[in-house]
Amino acid sequence: MTALTPIESEFATTEEAAAYDAWFRAKVERAMASTAPKIPHDQVMAGMWAIIERAKTK
């Protein structure tokens, strides 16, 4: 196990970094292989801006 410093990585060890990388890559691969209907970027961004605007008024 190789220790990492906060300057090198957000992870404490190379093993933690490798585990996160494997998890993230698997998640991306599942999303890319998904047959679920895609949501257009503009629709997602409109929803996000609505959430941001509601948060500003609170």
One Martini backbone bead per residue (centre of mass of N, CA, C, O) as a GRO file, in nm:
protein
   58
    1MET     BB    1   0.094   0.038   0.026
    2THR     BB    2   0.053   0.368  -0.096
    3ALA     BB    3   0.106   0.671   0.011
    4LEU     BB    4  -0.066   0.983   0.002
    5THR     BB    5  -0.084   1.311  -0.061
    6PRO     BB    6  -0.283   1.590  -0.094
    7ILE     BB    7  -0.115   1.687  -0.342
    8GLU     BB    8  -0.152   1.420  -0.518
    9SER     BB    9  -0.434   1.334  -0.362
   10GLU     BB   10  -0.761   1.250  -0.238
   11PHE     BB   11  -0.618   0.995  -0.158
   12ALA     BB   12  -0.443   0.788   0.066
   13THR     BB   13  -0.419   0.563  -0.163
   14THR     BB   14  -0.369   0.374  -0.441
   15GLU     BB   15  -0.603   0.179  -0.386
   16GLU     BB   16  -0.827   0.388  -0.363
   17ALA     BB   17  -0.787   0.506  -0.644
   18ALA     BB   18  -0.835   0.239  -0.801
   19ALA     BB   19  -1.120   0.182  -0.694
   20TYR     BB   20  -1.251   0.437  -0.799
   21ASP     BB   21  -1.181   0.403  -1.096
   22ALA     BB   22  -1.336   0.137  -1.134
   23TRP     BB   23  -1.614   0.242  -1.051
   24PHE     BB   24  -1.636   0.474  -1.257
   25ARG     BB   25  -1.599   0.310  -1.516
   26ALA     BB   26  -1.845   0.125  -1.471
   27LYS     BB   27  -2.057   0.351  -1.464
   28VAL     BB   28  -2.003   0.457  -1.751
   29GLU     BB   29  -2.051   0.193  -1.904
   30ARG     BB   30  -2.346   0.159  -1.817
   31ALA     BB   31  -2.448   0.426  -1.936
   32MET     BB   32  -2.359   0.369  -2.233
   33ALA     BB   33  -2.536   0.086  -2.242
   34SER     BB   34  -2.790   0.213  -2.214
   35THR     BB   35  -3.155   0.206  -2.311
   36ALA     BB   36  -3.241   0.450  -2.206
   37PRO     BB   37  -3.366   0.738  -2.229
   38LYS     BB   38  -3.262   1.031  -2.339
   39ILE     BB   39  -3.145   1.349  -2.220
   40PRO     BB   40  -3.134   1.650  -2.306
   41HIS     BB   41  -2.925   1.897  -2.227
   42ASP     BB   42  -3.127   2.137  -2.218
   43GLN     BB   43  -3.318   2.000  -2.014
   44VAL     BB   44  -3.121   1.966  -1.783
   45MET     BB   45  -3.036   2.266  -1.757
   46ALA     BB   46  -3.316   2.379  -1.696
   47GLY     BB   47  -3.351   2.220  -1.433
   48MET     BB   48  -3.101   2.333  -1.288
   49TRP     BB   49  -3.177   2.632  -1.297
   50ALA     BB   50  -3.433   2.597  -1.130
   51ILE     BB   51  -3.291   2.500  -0.874
   52ILE     BB   52  -3.110   2.747  -0.835
   53GLU     BB   53  -3.333   2.961  -0.816
   54ARG     BB   54  -3.478   2.838  -0.570
   55ALA     BB   55  -3.229   2.862  -0.380
   56LYS     BB   56  -3.204   3.174  -0.389
   57THR     BB   57  -3.500   3.225  -0.246
   58LYS     BB   58  -3.417   3.089   0.047
   0.00000   0.00000   0.00000
